[in-house]
Amino acid sequence: MEQRVLGPGALRRAFVLMTTAAKGIRITDQKMSEAKVRDSQRHLQDLLAAIPAAIYTTDRDGKITYFNEAAVALAGRTPVIGSDEWCVTWKLFWPDGTPLPHDECPMAISLREGKPVRGYEAIAERPDGIRIPFIPYPTPMRDADGNVIGGINMLVDVSERKQAETQQRILLDELNHRVKNNMMMLKSLLSVAARTSRSLEARDVLDEASKRVAAMAAAQRVLCDTADASNFSVQPFLGPFARLPSKCFHRMYGWFVKLTASNCRTTWRCRWPSSSTSF
């Protein structure tokens, strides 16, 4: 088999061809990688756009880089990418109505501290004056080295929940009013019956029943006036019940009964006319 020796010119041409082919391969790989990144970004944006909650992203300096249509609907305005900072809303307030500066909002705190912020609630005011209560869920975004490169936030509209809570409170207030009126009417009837009864024993029974109804009415009022029915002060709840045995013991034996409560523990104290004894 005959072997041919390439000259310097042929070697140069072969080298150029191989270099050009290698560059072409690298460019093709780079373009494919860029296309995959663009597809991934597009899929992510499509996913965020489909979520029925206000979502937006910022860079590490807090400037808005993306928002979905739900964010526009909640804010009542179209944010300006690269200009608006920290939040897509027009104005912010705390739940008590105190103004909340944008650079002190939960998203700003999350980016500064580099950690998710939870447990906050705020109110967004739209340009048309409508205020919307919402719960934010700001979370920092990091690169491969763990550095904060931006943040993503979801604003959950809780207007319907607030309206339901208001309606529930109205209904409970009406129920409390009706129950209180019925108990007071019952107490009045018992008191009238006790005063007009000729039997001493009947008067005592009716009087004690009237006091019991009054105690239940007082306890019911304490429960209804408490915002959280699962967590309330023991002393005002048990106070009305303590007055009834205190009066009974004092009338029959001359005792004085005092009820104290601390750390959900109750203590009964009975004081004799001349001394004090606990049990």
Secondary structure, DSSP 8 states (H G I E B T S, - for coil): -------HHHHHHHHHHHHHHHHHHHHHHHHHHHHHHHHHHHHHHHHHHHSSSEEEEEETT-BEEEE-HHHHHHHTS---TTTSBS-SSSEEE-TTS-B--GGGSHHHHHHHHTS---S--EEEE-TTS-EEEEEE--EEEE-TTS-EEEEEEEEEE-HHHHHHHHHHHHHHHHHHHHHHHHHHHHHHHHHHHHHH-S-HHHHHHHHHHHHHHHHHHHHHHHHHH-S-TTS--HHHHHHHHHHHHHHHHHHHH--EEEEEEETTEEEEEEE-SS-EEE-
